[in-house]
Amino acid sequence: MSGRVVVTGIGLVSPAGIGIDQTWRTLRTDPPHAELVEVPAARLEDRKFRLFAVPSYRIGDITETFVAGPQLEREGIDDQRDIKHLIAATGLAIADAGLRAAPALDLREVGLVVADEHPGVESLARILYAAVAGAPEQPQDYDEVAAQIFALNTFLAPYTVARAHGIGGECAFVNSACASGLTAIDNAASQVRAGRTPVAIAAASDDPFSAGKYRWFADQHLYAGDGVIRPFAGAGSSGTVFGDGGAALVLEDEAHAERRGARIYGRYLGAGFTQDGWRVNAPNPKLGNQARSIRRALHEAGRDAADVDVLVPHGTGISVIDRYEVRTIGDLWPDPAVQPVCVPLKPYVGHNLGGSSLVESALLLKAMCEGCVPPGWGPQAIRLAVKTTAAFGGFYGSIVVEAT
């Protein structure tokens, strides 16, 4: 194997559509808007809020699976929104990369890394909300509650995805808040670089239909009630807005991909991760750990900051994080005239929390191939790009990708 890693497949389930191509077309012609949704909650004021929602779909209608779609439905996959998106996105990525059609490739040898902030939590939360509110749909026996508590085991997320697709290689779960998707990408790439497998899949999602998470954000004035994310707008920023969905990338040894004639979206060059250990909901302004994560990623990639054409920031619309990211950009690129083009993507698909950085990495790779970026969609050469995140809990992550 070559030791070089490329991306050969993208699977995306987003508010703009099912699949990377439909999502891209919709973003260019008729981008989605946050809609008012109603979720189970213990208090009336937490039941309705705006978020970017994925169009309704059935797994069996959009992707091939090892375990048939109707069987997954009988097992209750539609009650596990994030897991459903993980299975769908992984299947779409497998199809996009042509893995099932590759004669010398066995999915039992393919690796898998899954990222999700809180798998199983929302199913349990709905039971607890019903009990607190005294609703008639509350559980009638202990067994239902016990089953939902067992479902909180995070190993069940990668197990369920691997089982659905017949994936049998090295399998792992990661959670580093909004940096989770980047952690998953780098862990999958590490499997390939180390020669343990020629192909590994990174998948990430989160379930934003959460009254509890909404209340946590709203109580701290971090949620935009009007459903509009305005990153880097100063006083005009009023918070973030949740985004439904999930994404998966197929990472493959470059020589292996070339031998089978695979399409290549871009080359994965490296990553950098750091941690504040300070506060849950704000970055430490004294440490500059996001800049340090970008420097680490560029160092691993063997590139300089001056080489970067496009930067996809975290861009949440949360003022304290936006201001921190502005300082990060100024630290790395002091001269505004030579700063990379900054492309926040959450205004178009919302904030998918633990899945957000992988969703946005997928969109960045598509933009690299298409040679254009929002908001103007004019021509934009992207030879080298960085995706970075400044997550809650002090988790920072950055990856570097280049065109091939």
C-alpha positions in Angstrom: 0.0 0.0 0.0 1.1 3.6 -0.7 0.5 5.1 2.7 -1.3 8.0 1.0 -5.0 8.3 1.8 -7.7 9.6 -0.5 -11.5 10.0 -0.3 -13.3 7.9 -2.8 -16.9 8.0 -1.5 -19.3 10.5 0.1 -22.6 9.6 1.7 -24.8 12.4 2.9 -28.2 12.7 4.4 -29.0 16.4 4.8 -31.8 19.0 5.0 -31.0 19.7 1.4 -31.6 16.2 0.2 -30.5 12.6 0.2 -27.1 12.0 -1.3 -24.2 14.4 -2.0 -25.4 15.2 -5.6 -28.9 16.1 -4.6 -27.7 18.0 -1.6 -25.3 20.0 -3.8 -27.9 20.9 -6.4 -30.4 22.0 -3.7 -27.8 24.2 -1.9 -27.1 25.9 -5.2 -30.6 26.5 -6.4 -33.0 26.4 -3.4 -31.2 26.1 0.0 -33.3 24.8 2.9 -34.5 26.9 5.8 -35.1 25.9 9.4 -38.6 24.8 10.1 -40.7 24.7 13.2 -40.8 21.2 14.6 -42.5 19.7 17.6 -40.7 17.2 19.9 -41.6 15.3 23.0 -40.9 17.4 26.1 -41.8 17.7 29.8 -42.6 21.4 29.4 -44.8 23.1 26.8 -42.2 25.8 26.0 -39.6 23.2 25.0 -41.8 21.3 22.6 -41.5 23.6 19.6 -38.4 25.2 18.1 -36.8 25.7 14.7 -34.3 23.4 13.1 -33.1 22.2 9.7 -34.8 18.8 9.1 -34.0 16.0 6.7 -36.7 15.0 4.2 -38.5 11.7 5.2 -37.0 8.6 3.7 -36.9 4.8 4.1 -33.4 3.2 4.2 -34.5 0.5 1.7 -35.5 3.1 -0.8 -32.2 4.9 -0.9 -29.4 2.4 -0.3 -28.6 -1.3 -0.4 -27.9 -2.9 3.0 -26.7 -6.3 4.2 -29.7 -6.5 6.6 -32.8 -5.6 4.5 -34.4 -2.2 5.1 -37.8 -3.7 6.1 -36.0 -5.8 8.7 -34.3 -2.7 10.1 -37.7 -1.0 10.3 -39.2 -4.0 12.2 -36.3 -3.6 14.7 -37.2 0.0 15.3 -34.6 1.9 13.3 -37.1 4.7 12.6 -37.1 5.4 16.4 -33.3 6.0 16.4 -32.9 9.0 14.1 -29.1 9.3 14.4 -28.5 5.6 13.9 -30.8 5.6 10.9 -28.8 8.5 9.4 -25.5 6.7 10.1 -26.7 3.5 8.3 -28.1 5.5 5.4 -25.0 7.7 5.0 -22.7 4.7 5.2 -24.6 2.9 2.5 -24.6 5.9 0.2 -20.9 6.3 0.7 -20.3 2.6 -0.1 -22.3 3.0 -3.3 -20.7 6.2 -4.3 -17.3 4.6 -3.9 -18.4 1.5 -5.8 -17.2 -0.8 -3.1 -19.8 -3.5 -3.5 -18.9 -3.7 -7.2 -15.1 -3.9 -6.6 -14.3 -7.6 -7.3 -11.2 -7.8 -5.1 -12.7 -6.0 -2.1 -14.5 -7.7 0.8 -16.6 -5.5 3.1 -15.6 -7.9 5.9 -12.1 -6.4 5.7 -13.2 -2.7 5.6 -12.8 -0.6 8.8 -15.4 1.6 10.3 -15.3 4.5 12.8 -18.6 6.0 14.0 -19.1 9.4 15.7 -22.2 10.4 17.6 -22.6 12.7 20.7 -25.4 10.8 22.4 -26.7 7.6 20.7 -29.7 6.2 22.4 -30.3 9.2 24.7 -33.3 10.7 22.9 -35.2 7.4 23.0 -34.7 7.3 26.7 -35.4 11.0 27.1 -38.9 10.6 25.5 -39.8 8.0 28.1 -38.5 10.3 30.9 -40.3 13.4 29.6 -43.6 11.4 29.4 -43.1 10.2 33.0 -42.3 13.7 34.3 -45.3 15.2 32.5 -47.6 12.4 33.5 -48.5 11.7 29.9 -50.6 8.6 29.1 -47.9 7.2 26.8 -45.4 6.7 29.6 -43.9 3.2 30.0 -46.1 0.6 31.6 -43.3 -1.7 32.8 -39.6 -1.8 33.8 -38.5 -3.8 30.8 -39.0 -0.9 28.4 -36.9 1.5 30.5 -34.2 -1.2 31.1 -34.0 -1.7 27.3 -33.5 2.0 26.7 -30.9 2.3 29.4 -28.9 -0.6 27.8 -29.2 1.2 24.4 -27.0 4.0 25.9 -24.0 1.7 25.5 -22.1 3.6 22.8 -20.6 0.4 21.3 -24.1 -0.3 19.9 -23.8 2.5 17.4 -20.8 1.1 15.4 -22.2 -2.4 15.9 -25.5 -1.5 14.4 -24.0 0.2 11.4 -21.5 -2.6 10.8 -24.2 -5.2 11.0 -26.5 -3.3 8.7 -23.8 -3.3 5.9 -21.9 -6.5 6.6 -18.7 -4.5 7.6 -16.3 -6.8 9.4 -13.0 -4.9 9.8 -11.7 -2.8 12.7 -14.6 -1.0 14.3 -14.6 1.9 16.8 -16.7 4.7 18.3 -15.6 8.2 19.1 -17.1 11.2 20.8 -15.2 14.5 21.0 -18.3 16.8 20.9 -18.5 18.8 17.6 -15.0 17.6 16.7 -16.2 14.0 16.7 -16.5 13.8 12.9 -12.9 15.0 12.3 -11.7 12.5 15.0 -13.6 9.7 13.1 -12.0 10.7 9.8 -8.5 10.7 11.2 -9.0 7.4 13.0 -10.3 5.8 9.8 -7.4 7.3 7.8 -5.0 5.9 10.4 -6.2 2.4 9.8 -5.4 2.9 6.1 -2.0 4.5 6.6 -0.9 1.8 9.0 -1.7 -0.8 6.4 -4.4 -2.6 8.5 -6.9 -2.2 5.7 -7.0 -0.6 2.2 -10.4 1.0 3.0 -12.0 2.4 6.1 -15.3 4.4 6.5 -15.8 7.3 8.8 -19.5 8.1 9.7 -21.0 10.7 11.9 -24.5 11.9 12.9 -26.5 13.3 15.8 -30.2 13.6 16.7 -31.1 17.2 17.1 -34.8 16.6 17.7 -34.0 17.1 21.4 -36.0 19.2 23.8 -33.2 18.8 26.4 -30.5 20.0 24.2 -32.6 22.8 22.9 -33.4 24.0 26.4 -29.7 23.8 27.4 -28.8 26.1 24.4 -31.8 28.4 24.8 -31.2 28.9 28.6 -27.7 30.2 27.8 -28.9 32.4 24.9 -27.0 30.3 22.4 -30.0 29.3 20.1 -31.3 31.5 17.3 -35.0 31.6 17.8 -35.7 32.8 14.3 -33.9 29.8 12.8 -31.2 31.8 11.0 -27.5 31.2 11.7 -25.4 34.3 11.1 -21.8 33.5 11.8 -19.3 36.3 12.2 -22.0 38.9 12.1 -21.0 40.6 15.3 -24.1 42.0 17.1 -26.2 40.4 14.3 -25.3 36.9 15.5 -28.0 35.4 17.8 -27.0 31.8 18.2 -26.9 28.5 16.4 -29.7 26.3 14.9 -29.7 22.5 15.0 -29.4 20.6 11.8 -30.6 17.1 11.1 -28.6 14.6 9.1 -25.4 12.5 8.9 -22.5 11.9 6.6 -19.9 9.2 5.8 -16.6 9.2 3.9 -14.8 6.3 2.3 -11.0 6.7 3.0 -8.9 4.5 0.8 -5.2 3.8 0.1 -4.4 5.9 -3.0 -2.7 3.1 -4.9 -5.6 0.7 -4.1 -8.0 3.3 -5.4 -6.1 3.9 -8.6 -5.8 0.2 -9.3 -9.6 -0.2 -9.3 -10.2 3.1 -11.2 -12.1 4.8 -8.3 -13.1 8.4 -8.5 -11.1 10.5 -6.1 -12.6 13.5 -4.4 -9.4 14.6 -2.7 -6.4 13.6 -0.8 -6.4 13.5 3.0 -3.1 14.9 4.4 -3.4 15.1 8.1 -5.0 16.3 11.3 -4.4 18.1 14.5 -6.3 18.0 17.8 -6.0 19.9 21.1 -8.0 20.4 24.3 -8.7 23.4 26.6 -9.8 21.6 29.8 -11.5 24.9 30.7 -15.2 25.4 30.2 -17.9 23.3 28.6 -19.6 26.1 26.6 -16.8 28.5 25.7 -13.2 28.4 24.4 -10.3 29.6 26.5 -9.3 32.9 24.9 -5.8 32.8 26.5 -4.6 29.5 25.0 -5.2 29.7 21.3 -5.8 25.9 21.0 -7.7 26.1 17.8 -4.8 27.8 16.0 -2.5 25.1 17.5 -4.7 22.4 16.1 -4.5 23.9 12.6 -0.8 24.3 12.9 -0.5 20.6 14.0 -2.6 19.6 11.0 -0.6 21.6 8.6 2.7 20.3 10.0 1.5 16.7 9.6 0.4 17.6 6.0 3.8 19.2 5.3 2.1 22.4 4.2 2.2 26.1 5.3 -0.7 28.3 6.3 0.1 30.4 3.2 -0.8 27.4 1.0 -4.4 27.2 2.2 -7.0 28.4 -0.3 -10.2 27.7 1.7 -11.0 27.5 5.4 -14.2 26.0 6.6 -14.5 27.3 10.2 -16.8 26.0 13.0 -19.0 29.1 12.2 -21.8 28.4 14.7 -23.3 31.9 15.0 -22.6 31.8 18.7 -20.8 35.1 19.4 -18.2 34.0 21.9 -17.1 31.2 19.6 -17.2 33.4 16.5 -15.0 36.0 18.1 -12.6 33.3 19.1 -12.4 32.0 15.6 -11.8 35.5 14.2 -8.8 35.7 16.5 -7.6 32.3 15.4 -7.7 33.3 11.7 -5.9 36.6 12.5 -3.2 34.6 14.4 -2.5 32.3 11.6 -3.0 34.8 8.8 -2.2 38.2 10.2 -2.4 39.9 6.7 -6.1 40.0 5.6 -4.9 40.3 2.0 -3.5 36.7 2.1 -6.1 35.0 4.3 -7.9 32.0 2.8 -11.5 32.2 1.7 -13.6 31.6 4.8 -16.7 29.5 4.0 -19.0 28.8 7.0 -21.4 26.0 6.0 -23.8 25.8 9.0 -26.2 28.5 7.6 -27.0 26.1 4.8 -27.6 22.8 6.7 -27.7 23.8 10.4 -25.6 22.5 13.2 -25.5 18.7 13.4 -23.5 18.8 16.6 -21.4 15.6 16.8 -21.9 15.0 13.1 -21.3 18.6 12.0 -17.6 18.5 11.2 -18.0 15.4 9.0 -21.0 16.8 7.2 -19.1 19.9 6.5 -16.0 18.0 5.4 -18.2 16.1 2.9 -19.4 19.4 1.5 -15.9 20.8 1.4 -14.7 17.8 -0.7 -17.6 18.3 -3.1 -16.8 22.0 -3.4 -13.2 21.1 -4.1 -14.3 18.9 -7.0 -16.9 21.4 -8.3 -14.5 24.4 -8.0 -17.1 26.7 -6.3 -18.2 27.7 -2.9 -21.2 29.6 -1.3 -22.5 32.2 -1.0 -21.7 33.4 -4.5 -21.0 30.0 -6.1 -18.5 31.7 -8.4 -15.4 29.9 -9.6 -13.0 29.1 -6.7 -9.8 27.1 -7.1 -9.3 24.9 -4.1 -6.0 23.2 -4.1 -5.6 23.0 -0.4 -8.3 23.4 2.3 -8.7 23.2 6.0 -11.8 22.2 8.0 -11.6 23.2 11.6 -13.8 23.2 14.7 -14.0 24.8 18.1 -16.2 22.5 20.0 -17.9 22.5 23.4 -15.8 20.9 26.1 -12.7 22.5 24.8 -12.3 20.0 21.9 -10.5 21.4 18.9 -9.9 19.6 15.6 -8.6 20.4 12.2 -8.0 18.4 9.0 -6.2 19.2 5.8 -7.3 18.0 2.3 -5.9 18.7 -1.1 -7.1 18.3 -4.7 -5.6 15.5 -6.7 
